[in-house]
Amino acid sequence: MREISTKEVDKLKHCLEELADHHNMVSVNFKGHYPKRPFDETIRIFSDDLEEGKSSIAVIEEDEKVAGFCKIDFDDVVGILEYLVVLAEYRGKGYGTELMEWALNRFEEKGVHDIDVKVADGNKVISLYERFGFKMNAHILRLSR
């Protein structure tokens, strides 16, 4: 596992594409609504956030291919675990746990003690977050027209 620079964020596009497909499959109420913005725009935002020091991104690679990544954002005293993605073919190898441990360590280094994560309704990854002590804090409802 390693952190990436702004020059490498393009390597994450295939992960974002698979994540959108996954959300469209498992989402209880919003199948077909992903991605929320074009992938190239998300990649540009990742690059800008890294450049401005708002974020860190770590990747796990296997055979020179990104198998998963985690993007975390720093907002003063609250951290945001924005993305934690492990491609389907690489699940079950502990990569999600490894990325989560990296994220929690980075937050601790920054003095962040409150961490938020949003999970699409229907995504079973919530059990991973609960294993690390995350608890339900709020329900976010969306009206999509």
Backbone bond lengths (Angstrom), bond angles and torsions (degrees), N, CA, C in turn:
res aa  C-N    CA-C-N  psi(-1)  N-CA   C-N-CA  omega(-1)  CA-C   N-CA-C  phi
1 M - - - 1.450 - - 1.524 108.00 -
2 R 1.335 114.08 144.23 1.461 118.92 179.13 1.524 109.33 -154.43
3 E 1.318 115.62 156.99 1.457 120.77 174.20 1.522 108.33 -83.99
4 I 1.333 115.42 148.57 1.455 119.46 -178.94 1.520 110.57 -111.46
5 S 1.333 114.59 163.76 1.461 122.05 179.23 1.527 109.60 -102.49
6 T 1.311 114.82 175.28 1.466 120.58 179.60 1.522 111.74 -59.80
7 K 1.326 117.38 -29.49 1.464 121.25 -177.80 1.526 112.63 -72.13
8 E 1.333 117.20 -11.61 1.463 120.59 -174.50 1.525 114.36 -109.27
9 V 1.317 118.14 -0.85 1.469 119.46 -174.02 1.522 113.21 -63.57
10 D 1.327 117.90 -24.93 1.473 120.22 177.04 1.527 112.08 -58.19
11 K 1.326 117.07 -26.21 1.469 121.56 179.76 1.529 112.55 -65.15
12 L 1.335 117.07 -12.03 1.465 121.22 -176.22 1.527 113.21 -92.35
13 K 1.314 117.41 -7.55 1.465 120.27 -173.76 1.527 112.09 -58.18
14 H 1.334 118.00 -43.46 1.477 119.39 -179.26 1.528 111.36 -64.62
15 C 1.328 117.62 -30.37 1.471 120.76 176.18 1.530 110.48 -68.74
16 L 1.328 116.40 -41.29 1.462 120.57 178.26 1.528 111.00 -64.23
17 E 1.315 116.69 -38.68 1.463 121.07 178.51 1.526 110.77 -63.85
18 E 1.337 116.49 -44.80 1.467 119.38 178.72 1.520 110.93 -67.23
19 L 1.336 117.79 -36.74 1.460 120.60 177.61 1.525 110.73 -61.72
20 A 1.328 117.60 -44.11 1.468 121.02 178.45 1.527 110.40 -61.02
21 D 1.332 116.73 -43.77 1.471 120.14 177.57 1.527 110.60 -60.03
22 H 1.330 115.97 -43.18 1.471 121.24 -179.79 1.534 110.27 -62.31
23 H 1.331 116.89 -47.48 1.469 120.25 179.51 1.526 110.97 -62.12
24 N 1.318 117.70 -38.82 1.464 120.49 178.06 1.524 111.82 -65.53
25 M 1.313 116.95 -25.53 1.462 121.32 179.27 1.533 111.78 -83.35
26 V 1.337 117.66 -41.60 1.468 120.46 -171.46 1.525 114.75 -98.17
27 S 1.315 117.39 -17.51 1.460 120.11 -176.13 1.527 111.24 -58.58
28 V 1.311 115.85 131.93 1.453 121.19 -179.17 1.524 110.81 -70.08
29 N 1.322 117.26 -42.98 1.468 120.63 -172.26 1.525 115.85 -118.69
30 F 1.331 117.99 -9.02 1.455 119.13 -172.18 1.531 113.32 -129.93
31 K 1.319 116.82 37.77 1.462 120.50 174.90 1.533 108.39 -58.54
32 G 1.315 116.19 133.47 1.457 120.33 179.04 1.523 114.70 87.75
33 H 1.328 117.55 -0.62 1.464 120.91 -178.25 1.535 113.06 -96.23
34 Y 1.309 117.13 2.21 1.468 120.32 -176.90 1.522 109.12 -109.99
35 P 1.331 118.15 142.92 1.463 127.55 4.48 1.525 111.10 -80.21
36 K 1.315 115.02 160.82 1.463 120.51 -179.55 1.524 111.44 -77.48
37 R 1.320 117.10 -24.24 1.464 122.16 177.12 1.523 107.38 -143.44
38 P 1.321 118.08 160.05 1.474 120.23 179.55 1.536 111.30 -57.27
39 F 1.331 116.36 143.98 1.466 120.88 -177.68 1.527 111.90 -57.90
40 D 1.319 117.70 -40.85 1.469 120.29 -179.22 1.526 111.64 -63.21
41 E 1.322 117.46 -33.80 1.461 120.81 176.90 1.531 110.43 -68.36
42 T 1.328 116.69 -41.08 1.467 120.47 177.20 1.527 110.43 -62.03
43 I 1.322 117.02 -43.30 1.466 121.36 178.31 1.533 110.26 -61.17
44 R 1.341 117.22 -41.33 1.464 120.90 178.35 1.529 110.71 -63.23
45 I 1.341 116.31 -41.60 1.469 120.64 178.18 1.527 110.33 -63.37
46 F 1.337 117.03 -42.63 1.471 120.44 176.85 1.529 109.57 -56.23
47 S 1.318 116.31 -47.96 1.464 121.08 -178.23 1.526 110.93 -61.50
48 D 1.332 116.67 -45.92 1.472 120.68 178.94 1.528 111.10 -61.48
49 D 1.332 116.89 -44.20 1.468 120.81 -179.06 1.526 111.57 -62.75
50 L 1.332 116.86 -39.94 1.466 120.03 176.75 1.524 110.55 -65.44
51 E 1.311 115.70 -45.46 1.464 121.62 -178.89 1.524 111.12 -59.02
52 E 1.336 116.73 -39.34 1.466 121.93 -177.24 1.532 112.46 -85.48
53 G 1.334 118.16 -2.02 1.457 121.20 179.55 1.513 114.14 75.87
54 K 1.334 117.52 14.51 1.466 121.77 179.18 1.517 112.18 -80.44
55 S 1.338 116.90 -19.23 1.460 121.40 -171.73 1.518 111.67 -139.77
56 S 1.321 113.96 162.79 1.465 122.94 166.76 1.516 106.56 -132.94
57 I 1.329 116.06 146.93 1.462 121.63 178.35 1.518 108.38 -133.40
58 A 1.334 115.06 129.52 1.464 120.99 175.07 1.524 108.54 -116.27
59 V 1.327 115.29 147.24 1.460 121.17 177.13 1.520 109.86 -124.69
60 I 1.325 113.59 152.69 1.454 121.28 168.48 1.521 105.45 -114.59
61 E 1.316 115.64 130.34 1.460 120.20 -177.45 1.521 110.51 -119.48
62 E 1.307 113.24 147.57 1.457 120.79 174.73 1.522 106.36 -139.17
63 D 1.311 116.39 126.98 1.471 121.43 -177.41 1.525 111.38 52.83
64 E 1.327 116.25 44.36 1.460 124.33 177.97 1.531 113.93 61.75
65 K 1.325 117.29 17.79 1.465 122.36 176.39 1.523 108.13 -117.16
66 V 1.333 116.23 140.48 1.459 119.95 177.17 1.528 108.38 -70.17
67 A 1.326 115.78 118.42 1.470 122.46 179.57 1.517 110.99 -91.83
68 G 1.330 116.39 -20.47 1.459 121.25 179.81 1.510 110.03 -177.40
69 F 1.325 114.75 163.52 1.462 118.98 177.49 1.522 110.21 -151.67
70 C 1.321 114.16 163.32 1.458 122.14 176.36 1.519 107.63 -136.03
71 K 1.338 115.97 130.03 1.468 121.95 175.51 1.515 107.90 -117.04
72 I 1.315 115.04 126.30 1.456 120.28 177.55 1.518 108.81 -121.88
73 D 1.340 114.92 146.97 1.459 121.99 179.69 1.522 109.08 -119.44
74 F 1.328 114.73 147.16 1.454 121.48 178.96 1.515 108.83 -112.25
75 D 1.312 117.06 123.65 1.460 122.58 179.80 1.521 107.51 -130.92
76 D 1.321 115.74 81.51 1.462 122.79 -176.61 1.531 111.20 54.72
77 V 1.329 117.11 -105.64 1.460 119.77 -174.65 1.535 112.95 -96.45
78 V 1.331 117.85 -7.31 1.461 120.70 -179.95 1.522 108.97 -112.75
79 G 1.316 115.42 132.24 1.451 120.62 175.27 1.519 109.66 -100.51
80 I 1.306 115.86 150.24 1.458 120.80 178.10 1.515 108.41 -122.83
81 L 1.322 114.80 120.02 1.455 120.30 173.44 1.531 104.40 -86.88
82 E 1.329 115.70 93.57 1.462 120.03 -169.86 1.526 113.18 -79.24
83 Y 1.320 117.02 -41.02 1.464 121.39 179.79 1.519 109.73 -140.28
84 L 1.312 116.19 135.75 1.462 122.61 167.14 1.525 104.37 -140.20
85 V 1.326 115.65 107.21 1.455 122.09 -172.87 1.519 109.44 -127.09
86 V 1.320 116.10 129.37 1.463 121.55 168.75 1.525 106.05 -126.03
87 L 1.314 116.16 123.39 1.463 120.16 -179.29 1.525 110.15 -60.28
88 A 1.323 115.90 146.12 1.470 122.41 -173.87 1.523 112.67 -51.84
89 E 1.313 117.53 -42.41 1.474 120.39 -176.34 1.531 113.21 -68.34
90 Y 1.339 117.34 -12.60 1.465 121.11 -178.29 1.531 113.01 -110.78
91 R 1.318 117.33 2.83 1.464 119.80 -179.45 1.522 110.67 -70.92
92 G 1.331 114.88 155.88 1.461 120.48 179.81 1.513 113.20 86.51
93 K 1.315 118.05 6.03 1.466 121.95 -179.47 1.527 112.17 -106.74
94 G 1.344 117.12 4.00 1.459 120.68 179.93 1.517 114.16 86.46
95 Y 1.324 117.73 7.34 1.462 120.03 -177.96 1.530 112.19 -67.08
96 G 1.319 117.45 -37.01 1.462 120.00 178.04 1.520 110.85 -62.07
97 T 1.319 116.53 -43.05 1.466 121.65 177.78 1.521 110.46 -63.62
98 E 1.324 116.51 -42.89 1.465 120.81 -179.53 1.529 110.94 -63.01
99 L 1.320 116.76 -43.15 1.465 120.28 178.40 1.528 110.98 -66.55
100 M 1.323 116.91 -39.45 1.468 120.38 178.59 1.531 110.41 -63.79
101 E 1.308 117.89 -43.24 1.467 120.68 178.69 1.525 110.91 -62.68
102 W 1.331 116.73 -40.10 1.465 120.19 175.84 1.531 109.78 -58.64
103 A 1.349 116.63 -48.34 1.462 121.38 -178.03 1.528 110.88 -59.84
104 L 1.311 116.85 -47.90 1.464 119.81 -178.42 1.525 111.39 -62.99
105 N 1.321 117.39 -37.43 1.467 120.89 176.97 1.524 111.61 -65.68
106 R 1.337 116.91 -42.08 1.471 120.38 178.75 1.531 110.69 -64.17
107 F 1.339 115.99 -41.35 1.468 118.48 177.71 1.530 110.23 -62.00
108 E 1.307 116.52 -42.80 1.470 120.00 179.84 1.526 110.59 -61.64
109 E 1.330 116.93 -42.61 1.470 120.85 177.80 1.526 111.36 -58.15
110 K 1.322 116.98 -34.49 1.470 122.10 -179.20 1.530 112.64 -86.35
111 G 1.337 117.82 -1.13 1.452 121.35 -179.58 1.523 113.63 76.50
112 V 1.331 116.79 21.67 1.458 122.06 -179.21 1.527 108.71 -91.06
113 H 1.341 116.09 125.98 1.462 120.12 -177.86 1.530 113.22 -114.42
114 D 1.328 116.88 -17.98 1.465 121.07 176.03 1.521 108.14 -110.21
115 I 1.330 115.72 125.39 1.462 121.26 -175.69 1.521 108.50 -128.60
116 D 1.320 115.47 128.97 1.461 121.62 178.12 1.520 110.55 -107.69
117 V 1.320 115.34 146.86 1.462 121.93 173.60 1.522 107.68 -144.46
118 K 1.337 116.50 136.62 1.463 120.95 174.64 1.520 107.64 -104.27
119 V 1.327 115.54 138.51 1.457 121.75 -179.69 1.522 107.74 -126.37
120 A 1.331 116.30 130.67 1.464 120.03 177.81 1.529 109.02 -60.92
121 D 1.327 116.20 133.42 1.463 121.55 178.79 1.523 108.95 -58.32
122 G 1.323 115.95 122.42 1.456 121.48 -178.13 1.520 112.99 107.91
123 N 1.339 117.45 -11.70 1.458 121.31 -179.19 1.534 109.20 -83.37
124 K 1.304 116.13 122.44 1.466 121.21 -176.22 1.522 113.84 -75.63
125 V 1.330 117.74 -3.96 1.461 120.89 -179.99 1.528 111.45 -64.11
126 I 1.317 116.71 -14.37 1.466 120.06 -179.47 1.535 111.57 -54.86
127 S 1.321 116.72 -30.87 1.473 119.54 179.33 1.530 111.46 -64.23
128 L 1.322 117.63 -32.94 1.467 120.38 175.82 1.523 109.56 -62.69
129 Y 1.309 117.00 -46.55 1.467 120.48 -179.46 1.528 110.91 -63.69
130 E 1.317 117.08 -41.22 1.466 120.53 179.31 1.527 110.99 -63.38
131 R 1.318 117.96 -35.55 1.469 121.05 176.57 1.527 111.65 -59.38
132 F 1.311 116.11 -29.53 1.461 120.96 -179.79 1.524 112.65 -92.93
133 G 1.330 117.38 6.16 1.463 120.71 174.37 1.515 115.68 100.23
134 F 1.330 118.38 0.31 1.469 119.91 177.04 1.521 108.88 -67.29
135 K 1.337 115.22 142.87 1.463 121.51 178.81 1.527 108.82 -132.20
136 M 1.325 115.14 154.07 1.464 120.48 177.87 1.523 109.06 -59.56
137 N 1.329 115.75 128.89 1.454 121.21 178.68 1.528 111.36 -114.74
138 A 1.315 117.06 -33.64 1.465 120.81 -177.10 1.521 108.78 -158.12
139 H 1.305 115.61 159.17 1.458 121.96 170.89 1.523 106.19 -109.70
140 I 1.316 117.12 129.20 1.453 121.40 177.90 1.523 107.34 -106.39
141 L 1.307 115.85 120.44 1.461 121.41 179.02 1.519 108.84 -102.63
142 R 1.319 117.05 144.28 1.454 121.34 -178.60 1.516 109.75 -128.51
143 L 1.319 115.58 137.22 1.452 122.85 170.04 1.524 105.32 -108.08
144 S 1.306 117.10 118.05 1.458 121.86 -178.74 1.518 108.29 -114.19
145 R 1.311 116.47 119.95 1.470 121.28 -177.61 1.501 111.41 -111.98
